[in-house]
């Protein structure tokens, strides 16, 4: 069954919505992580506190991003919260009768999306380091290339993460957020998928 490629600006809007949801979930994750960090912060010297809290912030964001970008893609039939609201879906490339993104491609896709931001943030930790600045440039270039690939209608709008994982974003039925059923899907572990709408 052929699918229609997702329009670029709708795809970009879905990504921005997903990032907003991710920031909200990051704050939720930060509460238990912050409680666990209190003993570590008490034992840490003042010079290393920024490293501890900076690492904790990245960890909270990463946990939230994994939940929203990996678990939801495989548990909500290829729709993150933003993609569902805007009528988009991630499917494997190819002609499957009932395509579904599996865990490994979903996790790989998420890492390819996430790593450029990590690389770009590295230069801020030590602006004088040529190696860290090189990583930042690589991250920035990866985002630019991915942006132009996704915007190019002649190339089926496949971003770097789509090309690397054999996935693509297509039009789908819009799906509202069902907080009661969707939020448990963000968590690791076993989720009763029979309760899905």
C-alpha positions, 0 to 999 in steps of 0.5 A, spaced: 500 500 500 503 506 497 503 512 502 503 519 501 510 523 504 508 528 509 509 535 508 515 538 510 512 544 514 507 539 518 513 534 519 517 540 522 511 543 526 510 535 529 517 535 531 517 542 534 510 539 538 514 533 540 520 537 543 515 541 547 512 535 550 519 532 551 521 539 555 514 538 559 516 530 561 523 532 562 521 536 568 517 531 570 523 526 570 527 531 573 523 531 580 525 523 582 532 524 579 533 531 583 531 527 589 536 522 588 542 527 586 541 530 593 546 526 596 551 526 590 550 534 590 552 534 598 558 530 597 561 534 591 565 540 591 562 546 589 567 546 582 564 540 580 556 541 582 555 544 575 558 538 571 553 534 576 547 538 575 548 539 567 549 531 566 543 530 570 539 535 566 541 531 559 540 525 563 533 527 564 532 530 557 534 523 554 530 519 558 524 523 556 526 523 549 527 516 549 520 515 552 517 520 547 521 518 541 522 510 541 516 507 546 511 512 543 513 510 536 513 503 537 506 503 541 502 508 538 503 505 531 508 510 529 505 516 532 509 520 537 504 525 540 506 531 535 505 526 529 499 524 532 496 531 533 498 533 526 496 526 522 503 523 521 506 517 522 513 513 521 513 507 517 518 502 515 520 504 508 517 498 503 511 495 501 509 491 508 501 490 508 501 493 516 508 496 517 510 497 524 516 500 526 520 496 531 525 497 537 532 497 534 530 502 528 526 506 532 532 507 537 537 508 532 532 513 529 532 517 535 539 517 536 541 520 530 536 525 531 538 527 538 546 526 537 547 533 533 544 537 539 549 533 543 555 535 539 553 542 538 552 543 546 559 540 547 563 546 544 559 550 550 563 546 555 569 548 553 569 553 547 577 553 546 577 546 545 578 545 537 576 537 538 569 539 541 568 545 536 569 540 531 564 535 534 559 542 534 560 543 527 559 536 525 552 536 529 550 543 526 552 540 519 548 534 520 542 538 522 542 542 516 543 536 511 537 533 514 533 539 514 534 540 506 533 532 505 526 533 509 524 539 505 526 536 498 520 533 495 524 530 489 527 526 494 521 523 498 522 528 504 527 523 507 531 526 513 538 523 515 534 519 520 530 516 515 535 514 510 539 511 516 534 507 519 529 505 513 523 509 515 519 515 512 514 519 515 507 519 511 500 522 512 496 518 517 489 519 520 490 524 526 490 522 533 488 526 539 492 525 546 489 520 550 493 522 557 490 515 560 493 510 555 498 514 552 502 516 558 503 509 560 506 508 553 512 513 555 514 508 560 519 503 559 517 496 561 511 492 559 504 496 557 498 492 555 497 494 548 490 491 548 487 497 551 489 502 545 484 505 542 
